[in-house]
Amino acid sequence: MIALLAVMLLDAATAPPVLLADWKIAPTQSAEEYARYMRHEQDGTDSAISGSRKVCNCQLDEAVQLVQKVFANVPGASTRHDSIAACGHDAERVLITGVANQQDDSRRNIEVVWFRDGPALYMLMYAFRYAAPMPDAESALITLCPTQPS
């Protein structure tokens, strides 16, 4: 499962939460994903935020370590890790920057937040092209809390 999370990051049944008007609902990309939103940015690029849930024995620290290891091999990428509160739970956040570049429009910087609720691991992800995350997008990301108990 942790390897799948790393692949999802590299490739960048509940009602979706309500966000600000500039975020548009987008089709989910996997069975685990319960919400996905896109926003067209002022610089002409698109950003995405999503929430997913997977029942597993995955550990937060293992997910953080694996993602940091994977992105350590990406030229120009840097990672920053911290602990935060998200959706009423202790969470781990990793910010990956230096991935997006002018030569490849498909590459995105990523912010990912993981937390556990019972048997489920939740992942909230923000993919963006700016050098740093937009504060309003980070705020929107944390609103993707699940609406049903796990």
Secondary structure, DSSP 8 states (H G I E B T S, - for coil): -HHHHHHHHH----------TT-EE---SSSSEEEEEEEE-TTS-EEEEEEEEEES---HHHHHHHHHHHHHTSTT-EEEEEEEEETTEEEEEEEEES--BTTBTT--EEEEEEEEETTEEEEEEEEE-SSS--HHHHHHHTT---SS--
